Amino acid sequence: MKLKGTLIVVKDCKSALKFYKDLFGFELIQDNDGNMELSGGLFMQESKYWEKFTGKKIIQQNNSTELYFEESDIEGFVQKLESLYPETVYDNHLMTHSWGQKVVRFYDPDGNLIEVGTPV
């Protein structure tokens, strides 16, 4: 068995693809009409399919998981985020942990939690 990646639920795959491409450089590998595979092992499924397949409603901003990225120029990343997506909802703005790592946590437009930190 092999872990293929992480699947996130989004309202609209095309809008989510733009967000993840703009900020993280993800590229589309496969588009299956409401289900997308992106480079780096990120998969997206539209909420209408998720809810149909699972019989469960989506709970946005549930804080039980997050996508984690590392970026050495985190100040530049935050500037890019604020410039491209000024309506971003933050869990925490750029801060420094006691061990010296700088991090920012925010939600994508669909309520998926993302953390970007400097390499440790």
TORDOTOR-203712 format. One record per residue: x, z, y of N, C-alpha, C, O in turn. Coordinates in nm, 4 decimals, padded with zeros to 6 digits. Example, Ala and Ser with C-alpha at 12.3 -4.5 7.8 and 13.67 -1.06 7.14 Angstrom:
01.3190, 00.7800, -00.5690, 01.2300, 00.7800, -00.4500, 01.3200, 00.7800, -00.3300, 01.4236, 00.8465, -00.3319
01.2850, 00.7080, -00.2250, 01.3670, 00.7140, -00.1060, 01.2900, 00.7870, 00.0030, 01.3409, 00.8039, 00.1138
//
This chain:
00.0842, 00.0000, -00.1171, 00.0000, 00.0000, 00.0000, 00.0890, 00.0000, 00.1238, 00.1990, 00.0552, 00.1230
00.0392, -00.0631, 00.2304, 00.1169, -00.0768, 00.3531, 00.0259, -00.0536, 00.4727, -00.0830, -00.1105, 00.4800
00.0691, 00.0281, 00.5649, -00.0045, 00.0458, 00.6899, 00.0145, -00.0780, 00.7754, 00.1275, -00.1157, 00.8066
-00.0958, -00.1416, 00.8134, -00.0911, -00.2650, 00.8923, -00.0893, -00.2382, 01.0418, -00.0313, -00.3156, 01.1179
-00.1526, -00.1286, 01.0850, -00.1587, -00.1036, 01.2279, -00.2681, -00.0058, 01.2630, -00.3144, 00.0713, 01.1789
-00.3085, -00.0099, 01.3874, -00.4106, 00.0789, 01.4406, -00.5240, -00.0048, 01.4974, -00.5003, -00.1028, 01.5681
-00.6473, 00.0339, 01.4665, -00.7645, -00.0354, 01.5174, -00.8309, 00.0508, 01.6241, -00.8546, 00.1699, 01.6037
-00.8603, -00.0108, 01.7373, -00.9365, 00.0573, 01.8424, -01.0680, -00.0172, 01.8617, -01.0770, -00.1377, 01.8380
-01.1684, 00.0558, 01.9044, -01.3000, -00.0028, 01.9293, -01.3125, -00.0293, 02.0784, -01.2800, 00.0563, 02.1607
-01.3597, -00.1479, 02.1125, -01.3728, -00.1909, 02.2519, -01.5096, -00.2552, 02.2723, -01.5736, -00.2982, 02.1763
-01.5536, -00.2615, 02.3966, -01.6817, -00.3278, 02.4260, -01.6693, -00.4791, 02.4104, -01.7563, -00.5443, 02.3526
-01.5591, -00.5338, 02.4632, -01.5391, -00.6783, 02.4639, -01.3918, -00.7080, 02.4364, -01.3046, -00.6678, 02.5135
-01.3647, -00.7774, 02.3284, -01.2265, -00.8040, 02.2884, -01.1494, -00.8844, 02.3923, -01.0314, -00.8580, 02.4155
-01.2137, -00.9812, 02.4547, -01.1418, -01.0643, 02.5515, -01.0965, -00.9831, 02.6732, -00.9847, -01.0011, 02.7214
-01.1820, -00.8946, 02.7225, -01.1436, -00.8078, 02.8347, -01.0338, -00.7108, 02.7935, -00.9385, -00.6885, 02.8682
-01.0474, -00.6532, 02.6747, -00.9466, -00.5597, 02.6253, -00.8131, -00.6300, 02.6036, -00.7079, -00.5728, 02.6319
-00.8163, -00.7531, 02.5538, -00.6936, -00.8298, 02.5349, -00.6211, -00.8474, 02.6675, -00.4991, -00.8322, 02.6739
-00.6947, -00.8792, 02.7729, -00.6338, -00.8954, 02.9049, -00.5637, -00.7661, 02.9478, -00.4496, -00.7704, 02.9939
-00.6301, -00.6524, 02.9333, -00.5738, -00.5227, 02.9697, -00.4431, -00.4969, 02.8933, -00.3410, -00.4642, 02.9538
-00.4468, -00.5117, 02.7613, -00.3293, -00.4819, 02.6793, -00.2174, -00.5846, 02.6974, -00.0997, -00.5522, 02.6811
-00.2537, -00.7067, 02.7306, -00.1522, -00.8082, 02.7599, -00.0885, -00.7808, 02.8958, 00.0338, -00.7853, 02.9091
-00.1709, -00.7523, 02.9970, -00.1202, -00.7245, 03.1323, -00.0223, -00.6079, 03.1336, 00.0843, -00.6168, 03.1944
-00.0581, -00.4983, 03.0666, 00.0213, -00.3759, 03.0758, 00.1317, -00.3646, 02.9714, 00.2392, -00.3121, 03.0007
00.1069, -00.4131, 02.8504, 00.2000, -00.3879, 02.7410, 00.2590, -00.5147, 02.6790, 00.3467, -00.5062, 02.5931
00.2121, -00.6312, 02.7214, 00.2667, -00.7563, 02.6708, 00.2192, -00.7981, 02.5331, 00.2801, -00.8849, 02.4707
00.1107, -00.7376, 02.4841, 00.0578, -00.7766, 02.3532, 00.0125, -00.9220, 02.3566, -00.0361, -00.9711, 02.4584
00.0291, -00.9891, 02.2446, -00.0150, -01.1280, 02.2297, -00.1201, -01.1356, 02.1198, -00.1167, -01.0590, 02.0235
-00.2120, -01.2276, 02.1352, -00.3157, -01.2510, 02.0351, -00.2549, -01.3212, 01.9141, -00.1880, -01.4236, 01.9275
-00.2788, -01.2655, 01.7969, -00.2355, -01.3289, 01.6719, -00.3537, -01.3987, 01.6057, -00.3425, -01.5124, 01.5597
-00.4677, -01.3287, 01.6017, -00.5849, -01.3854, 01.5342, -00.7109, -01.3353, 01.6034, -00.7213, -01.2179, 01.6389
-00.8066, -01.4261, 01.6219, -00.9353, -01.3931, 01.6830, -01.0451, -01.4280, 01.5836, -01.0677, -01.5450, 01.5528
-01.1130, -01.3249, 01.5335, -01.2214, -01.3448, 01.4383, -01.3555, -01.3062, 01.4994, -01.4324, -01.2312, 01.4392
-01.3836, -01.3572, 01.6187, -01.5140, -01.3371, 01.6822, -01.5554, -01.1897, 01.6850, -01.6402, -01.1459, 01.6072
-01.4948, -01.1159, 01.7746, -01.5268, -00.9740, 01.7878, -01.4329, -00.8830, 01.7124, -01.4492, -00.7610, 01.7133
-01.3352, -00.9416, 01.6477, -01.2294, -00.8686, 01.5775, -01.0987, -00.9416, 01.6067, -01.0843, -01.0592, 01.5736
-01.0044, -00.8726, 01.6681, -00.8777, -00.9362, 01.7037, -00.7605, -00.8607, 01.6448, -00.7623, -00.7383, 01.6322
-00.6579, -00.9377, 01.6089, -00.5293, -00.8817, 01.5712, -00.4309, -00.9199, 01.6805, -00.4190, -01.0368, 01.7172
-00.3599, -00.8189, 01.7323, -00.2597, -00.8428, 01.8354, -00.1218, -00.8166, 01.7786, -00.1073, -00.7537, 01.6738
-00.0213, -00.8650, 01.8482, 00.1165, -00.8359, 01.8096, 00.1378, -00.6853, 01.8117, 00.0652, -00.6127, 01.8796
00.2366, -00.6390, 01.7379, 00.2678, -00.4967, 01.7373, 00.1776, -00.4119, 01.6508, 00.1890, -00.2893, 01.6522
00.0879, -00.4734, 01.5754, 00.0030, -00.3968, 01.4849, -00.1178, -00.3324, 01.5495, -00.1700, -00.2336, 01.4979
-00.1635, -00.3866, 01.6619, -00.2843, -00.3350, 01.7260, -00.4007, -00.4275, 01.6909, -00.3924, -00.5493, 01.7068
-00.5079, -00.3676, 01.6436, -00.6296, -00.4400, 01.6089, -00.7423, -00.3899, 01.6973, -00.7451, -00.2724, 01.7338
-00.8349, -00.4778, 01.7319, -00.9507, -00.4407, 01.8132, -01.0770, -00.4912, 01.7462, -01.0805, -00.6009, 01.6905
-01.1808, -00.4088, 01.7528, -01.3109, -00.4497, 01.7022, -01.4145, -00.4140, 01.8079, -01.4117, -00.3048, 01.8647
-01.5056, -00.5068, 01.8336, -01.6104, -00.4803, 01.9320, -01.7067, -00.3753, 01.8795, -01.7385, -00.3707, 01.7606
-01.7520, -00.2913, 01.9713, -01.8351, -00.1758, 01.9349, -01.9634, -00.2163, 01.8630, -02.0113, -00.1425, 01.7769
-02.0199, -00.3323, 01.8967, -02.1441, -00.3724, 01.8290, -02.1214, -00.3911, 01.6790, -02.2101, -00.3617, 01.5989
-02.0034, -00.4397, 01.6405, -01.9730, -00.4550, 01.4979, -01.9397, -00.3197, 01.4357, -01.9861, -00.2882, 01.3262
-01.8592, -00.2400, 01.5057, -01.8219, -00.1068, 01.4550, -01.9464, -00.0241, 01.4254, -01.9590, 00.0357, 01.3186
-02.0377, -00.0218, 01.5214, -02.1590, 00.0584, 01.5047, -02.2464, 00.0046, 01.3923, -02.3093, 00.0817, 01.3198
-02.2504, -00.1274, 01.3778, -02.3281, -00.1883, 01.2681, -02.2660, -00.1541, 01.1326, -02.3373, -00.1168, 01.0394
-02.1334, -00.1666, 01.1214, -02.0657, -00.1428, 00.9937, -02.0651, 00.0040, 00.9547, -02.0812, 00.0372, 00.8372
-02.0466, 00.0926, 01.0525, -02.0318, 00.2356, 01.0204, -02.1611, 00.3145, 01.0353, -02.1750, 00.4226, 00.9780
-02.2560, 00.2609, 01.1121, -02.3793, 00.3346, 01.1392, -02.3586, 00.4508, 01.2353, -02.4427, 00.5403, 01.2441
-02.2467, 00.4496, 01.3074, -02.2150, 00.5583, 01.3999, -02.1969, 00.5044, 01.5411, -02.1504, 00.3922, 01.5608
-02.2343, 00.5860, 01.6384, -02.2137, 00.5517, 01.7791, -02.0710, 00.5855, 01.8201, -02.0097, 00.6768, 01.7648
-02.0200, 00.5134, 01.9150, -01.8864, 00.5372, 01.9678, -01.8907, 00.6569, 02.0618, -01.9833, 00.6710, 02.1417
-01.7904, 00.7423, 02.0518, -01.7749, 00.8547, 02.1441, -01.6519, 00.8254, 02.2290, -01.5384, 00.8445, 02.1853
-01.6764, 00.7787, 02.3507, -01.5643, 00.7444, 02.4375, -01.4948, 00.8705, 02.4867, -01.5546, 00.9777, 02.4960
-01.3664, 00.8542, 02.5178, -01.2829, 00.9625, 02.5695, -01.2923, 01.0869, 02.4809, -01.3052, 01.1987, 02.5308
-01.2857, 01.0661, 02.3486, -01.3007, 01.1779, 02.2556, -01.1734, 01.2603, 02.2397, -01.1784, 01.3693, 02.1828
-01.0601, 01.2114, 02.2883, -00.9338, 01.2856, 02.2891, -00.8844, 01.3273, 02.1515, -00.8047, 01.4207, 02.1420
-00.9281, 01.2626, 02.0452, -00.8800, 01.3013, 01.9125, -00.7614, 01.2168, 01.8667, -00.6905, 01.2550, 01.7736
-00.7396, 01.1028, 01.9310, -00.6246, 01.0177, 01.8999, -00.5761, 00.9534, 02.0289, -00.6469, 00.9519, 02.1296
-00.4556, 00.9008, 02.0243, -00.4055, 00.8254, 02.1394, -00.3086, 00.7195, 02.0910, -00.2467, 00.7332, 01.9855
-00.2964, 00.6147, 02.1689, -00.1917, 00.5156, 02.1469, -00.0707, 00.5639, 02.2251, -00.0832, 00.5988, 02.3425
00.0457, 00.5665, 02.1622, 00.1663, 00.6199, 02.2260, 00.2686, 00.5083, 02.2439, 00.3014, 00.4363, 02.1496
00.3181, 00.4957, 02.3665, 00.4198, 00.3965, 02.4003, 00.5365, 00.4676, 02.4676, 00.5194, 00.5740, 02.5271
00.6554, 00.4082, 02.4578, 00.7706, 00.4591, 02.5314, 00.8182, 00.3520, 02.6284, 00.8201, 00.2331, 02.5967
00.8568, 00.3974, 02.7479, 00.9017, 00.3085, 02.8552, 01.0058, 00.3822, 02.9374, 00.9783, 00.4894, 02.9913
01.1256, 00.3251, 02.9475, 01.2306, 00.3923, 03.0237, 01.2037, 00.3873, 03.1739, 01.2375, 00.4819, 03.2450
01.1436, 00.2792, 03.2238, 01.1085, 00.2701, 03.3662, 00.9629, 00.3120, 03.3836, 00.8768, 00.2297, 03.4148
00.9368, 00.4392, 03.3635, 00.7983, 00.4862, 03.3655, 00.7387, 00.4816, 03.5064, 00.6191, 00.4569, 03.5219
00.8200, 00.5050, 03.6084, 00.7693, 00.4955, 03.7460, 00.7231, 00.3528, 03.7754, 00.6192, 00.3325, 03.8383
00.8004, 00.2543, 03.7298, 00.7611, 00.1145, 03.7467, 00.6336, 00.0824, 03.6702, 00.5478, 00.0086, 03.7187
00.6220, 00.1386, 03.5498, 00.5005, 00.1178, 03.4711, 00.3790, 00.1747, 03.5439, 00.2752, 00.1089, 03.5517
00.3908, 00.2958, 03.5970, 00.2780, 00.3593, 03.6673, 00.2397, 00.2770, 03.7897, 00.1210, 00.2621, 03.8188
00.3377, 00.2234, 03.8617, 00.3081, 00.1360, 03.9766, 00.2295, 00.0132, 03.9318, 00.1328, -00.0266, 03.9967
00.2713, -00.0460, 03.8215, 00.2027, -00.1639, 03.7669, 00.0599, -00.1280, 03.7268, -00.0338, -00.2013, 03.7586
00.0429, -00.0162, 03.6577, -00.0893, 00.0298, 03.6160, -00.1799, 00.0487, 03.7376, -00.2929, -00.0001, 03.7395
-00.1302, 00.1191, 03.8385, -00.2119, 00.1470, 03.9577, -00.2416, 00.0210, 04.0374, -00.3470, 00.0104, 04.1001
-00.1497, -00.0742, 04.0355, -00.1698, -00.2005, 04.1066, -00.2721, -00.2894, 04.0359, -00.3610, -00.3454, 04.1001
-00.2595, -00.3022, 03.9040, -00.3489, -00.3907, 03.8287, -00.4841, -00.3270, 03.7973, -00.5858, -00.3961, 03.7930
-00.4853, -00.1966, 03.7757, -00.6066, -00.1266, 03.7322, -00.6250, 00.0019, 03.8130, -00.6113, 00.1117, 03.7590
-00.6562, -00.0116, 03.9426, -00.6678, 00.1066, 04.0291, -00.7816, 00.2014, 03.9897, -00.7823, 00.3172, 04.0313
-00.8763, 00.1542, 03.9110, -00.9900, 00.2371, 03.8691, -00.9582, 00.3201, 03.7443, -01.0471, 00.3852, 03.6895
-00.8350, 00.3186, 03.6999, -00.7941, 00.3906, 03.5790, -00.8306, 00.5384, 03.5866, -00.8115, 00.6035, 03.6893
-00.8834, 00.5899, 03.4761, -00.9148, 00.7323, 03.4635, -00.7970, 00.7982, 03.3914, -00.7577, 00.7557, 03.2827
-00.7415, 00.9021, 03.4534, -00.6241, 00.9702, 03.3987, -00.6630, 01.0978, 03.3257, -00.7548, 01.1689, 03.3664
-00.5922, 01.1253, 03.2180, -00.5970, 01.2564, 03.1544, -00.4934, 01.3445, 03.2240, -00.5203, 01.4604, 03.2555
-00.3747, 01.2883, 03.2476, -00.2780, 01.3519, 03.3365, -00.1945, 01.2440, 03.4034, -00.1514, 01.1477, 03.3399
-00.1727, 01.2623, 03.5329, -00.0849, 01.1721, 03.6078, 00.0584, 01.1979, 03.5628, 00.0847, 01.2895, 03.4849
00.1497, 01.1167, 03.6124, 00.2897, 01.1282, 03.5729, 00.3384, 01.2714, 03.5911, 00.3266, 01.3298, 03.6988
00.3936, 01.3265, 03.4831, 00.4438, 01.4639, 03.4831, 00.5699, 01.4699, 03.3976, 00.6018, 01.3754, 03.3255
00.6402, 01.5809, 03.4064, 00.7595, 01.6006, 03.3253, 00.7405, 01.7236, 03.2382, 00.7121, 01.8327, 03.2876
00.7569, 01.7043, 03.1058, 00.7480, 01.8161, 03.0123, 00.8713, 01.9058, 03.0263, 00.9717, 01.8656, 03.0851
00.8629, 02.0262, 02.9724, 00.9735, 02.1224, 02.9788, 01.1007, 02.0688, 02.9120, 01.2108, 02.1111, 02.9473
01.0873, 01.9761, 02.8157, 01.2045, 01.9203, 02.7476, 01.2593, 01.7969, 02.8193, 01.3520, 01.7325, 02.7702
01.2012, 01.7635, 02.9373, 01.2557, 01.6567, 03.0206, 01.1893, 01.5216, 03.0085, 01.2194, 01.4315, 03.0868
01.0998, 01.5047, 02.9131, 01.0321, 01.3755, 02.8968, 00.9232, 01.3606, 03.0018, 00.8427, 01.4512, 03.0232
00.9217, 01.2441, 03.0674, 00.8157, 01.2114, 03.1627, 00.7044, 01.1391, 03.0882, 00.7314, 01.0519, 03.0056
00.5794, 01.1746, 03.1168, 00.4650, 01.1118, 03.0502, 00.3490, 01.0937, 03.1472, 00.3363, 01.1646, 03.2469
00.2659, 00.9970, 03.1145, 00.1387, 00.9760, 03.1822, 00.0360, 00.9476, 03.0730, 00.0643, 00.8748, 02.9779
-00.0823, 01.0050, 03.0868, -00.1911, 00.9791, 02.9912, -00.3114, 00.9286, 03.0689, -00.3476, 00.9823, 03.1736
-00.3723, 00.8241, 03.0149, -00.4870, 00.7628, 03.0811, -00.5732, 00.6938, 02.9757, -00.5328, 00.6781, 02.8605
-00.6916, 00.6536, 03.0177, -00.7851, 00.5856, 02.9289, -00.7874, 00.4367, 02.9591, -00.7831, 00.3956, 03.0750
-00.7943, 00.3570, 02.8543, -00.8170, 00.2148, 02.8765, -00.9615, 00.1978, 02.9222, -01.0371, 00.2948, 02.9186
-01.0030, 00.0788, 02.9648, -01.1400, 00.0614, 03.0150, -01.2498, 00.0958, 02.9143, -01.3656, 00.1117, 02.9528
-01.2150, 00.1074, 02.7858, -01.3124, 00.1395, 02.6823, -01.3073, 00.2857, 02.6395, -01.3773, 00.3257, 02.5465
-01.2247, 00.3659, 02.7071, -01.2196, 00.5085, 02.6776, -01.1212, 00.5482, 02.5688, -01.1262, 00.6611, 02.5201
-01.0311, 00.4573, 02.5294, -00.9260, 00.4911, 02.4330, -00.8094, 00.5546, 02.5080, -00.7633, 00.5003, 02.6083
-00.7620, 00.6685, 02.4603, -00.6553, 00.7424, 02.5262, -00.5195, 00.6779, 02.4978, -00.4884, 00.6417, 02.3843
-00.4397, 00.6646, 02.6038, -00.3065, 00.6059, 02.5950, -00.2078, 00.7020, 02.6576, -00.2339, 00.7589, 02.7636
-00.0941, 00.7202, 02.5916, 00.0159, 00.7962, 02.6503, 00.1358, 00.7050, 02.6601, 00.1692, 00.6334, 02.5657
00.2006, 00.7083, 02.7758, 00.3262, 00.6377, 02.7942, 00.4278, 00.7426, 02.8361, 00.4078, 00.8156, 02.9332
00.5372, 00.7487, 02.7612, 00.6411, 00.8454, 02.7908, 00.7782, 00.7815, 02.7912, 00.7985, 00.6732, 02.7364
00.8719, 00.8504, 02.8541, 01.0093, 00.8023, 02.8492, 01.0647, 00.8312, 02.7101, 01.0203, 00.9254, 02.6445
01.1603, 00.7520, 02.6644, 01.2188, 00.7763, 02.5315, 01.2772, 00.9167, 02.5221, 01.3320, 00.9694, 02.6188
01.2644, 00.9763, 02.4033, 01.3186, 01.1102, 02.3810, 01.4451, 01.1038, 02.2995, 01.5052, 01.2073, 02.2706
//
